[in-house]
C-alpha cells in the first residue's frame, strides 16, 4: 500500500466509529472501534483496538490488543489481586460484587 495524507486503510480492516489522522495507516485484518489514531501513526496487521486514543507518531505492532478493561479504578492498583483475593492468596473469597 502506498501512503498518502489521507488515511490508508487496508480493505480487510474494519474501522467503525473512529477517527484517523493524516498520514495514518491501518493494516490488514485490523479491528479499530470507537478509537482515534493520531497523525502519522500506524497499526499493523491483526491488531484489535477498542475505545482507545492513540497519539501522533505511534507505532502499534501486529497482534496488539488494546481495549477497555473491567478493572476497578478506585483501588490503589488495577491488578487482579484487588478483586481476586482468594486466587492470589490474599483472602478467603474473591470480590463477588465486582464480578456481578
C-alpha positions in Angstrom: 0.0 0.0 0.0 1.1 3.5 -0.8 0.7 6.0 2.0 -0.8 9.4 1.5 -2.0 12.4 3.6 -5.4 10.8 3.6 -5.6 7.7 5.9 -4.6 4.4 4.3 -6.9 1.6 5.4 -6.5 -2.0 4.1 -9.7 -3.4 2.6 -9.8 -6.2 5.2 -9.6 -3.8 8.1 -12.8 -2.9 10.0 -12.8 0.7 11.2 -16.0 1.8 13.0 -16.9 4.9 15.0 -13.2 6.0 14.9 -11.2 8.9 13.6 -7.9 8.7 11.7 -5.4 11.5 11.4 -3.3 12.4 8.4 -0.6 10.0 7.1 -2.1 7.2 9.1 -2.1 3.5 8.1 -4.3 0.7 9.2 -3.0 -2.7 8.0 -4.9 -5.8 7.0 -7.3 -7.6 9.4 -7.2 -4.8 12.0 -10.3 -4.0 14.0 -10.5 -0.4 15.2 -13.6 0.6 17.0 -14.6 3.7 19.0 -11.0 4.9 18.8 -8.7 7.6 17.4 -5.4 7.2 15.6 -3.3 10.3 15.7 -1.4 11.9 12.7 1.5 9.8 11.3 0.6 6.7 13.4 0.1 3.2 12.1 -1.4 -0.1 13.3 0.0 -3.3 11.9 -1.9 -6.5 10.9 -4.4 -8.4 13.1 -4.5 -5.7 15.8 -7.7 -5.2 17.9 -8.2 -1.7 19.2 -11.4 -0.7 21.1 -12.1 2.6 23.0 -8.5 3.8 22.7 -7.0 7.2 21.9 -3.7 6.8 20.2 -1.4 9.8 19.8 0.7 11.1 17.0 3.7 9.2 15.6 2.8 6.0 17.4 3.7 2.5 16.0 1.4 -0.3 17.1 2.7 -3.8 16.4 1.0 -6.8 14.8 -1.5 -8.7 17.1 -1.6 -5.9 19.7 -4.8 -5.7 21.6 -6.0 -2.5 23.3 -9.4 -2.2 24.8 -11.3 -1.1 27.8 -10.7 -3.4 30.7 -13.0 -4.1 33.5 -10.7 -3.0 36.3 -11.7 -1.2 39.5 -10.1 2.3 39.0 -11.0 3.3 42.6 -8.5 0.7 44.0 -4.8 1.7 44.6 -3.9 -0.7 41.7 -5.8 -2.2 38.9 -4.1 -5.6 39.4 -6.4 -8.6 39.6 -5.3 -9.3 43.2 -7.6 -6.5 44.5 -10.7 -8.3 43.4 -9.4 -11.9 43.1 -8.0 -12.1 46.7 -8.6 -15.8 47.1 -7.0 -16.6 43.8 -3.8 -14.8 44.9 -3.8 -16.0 48.5 -4.8 -12.6 50.0 -8.2 -13.6 51.4 -10.8 -16.3 51.6 -13.1 -15.0 48.9 -13.0 -13.1 45.7 -14.9 -9.8 45.3 -18.2 -11.3 44.0 -19.8 -7.8 43.8 -17.1 -6.8 41.3 -18.0 -9.7 39.1 -21.7 -9.0 39.3 
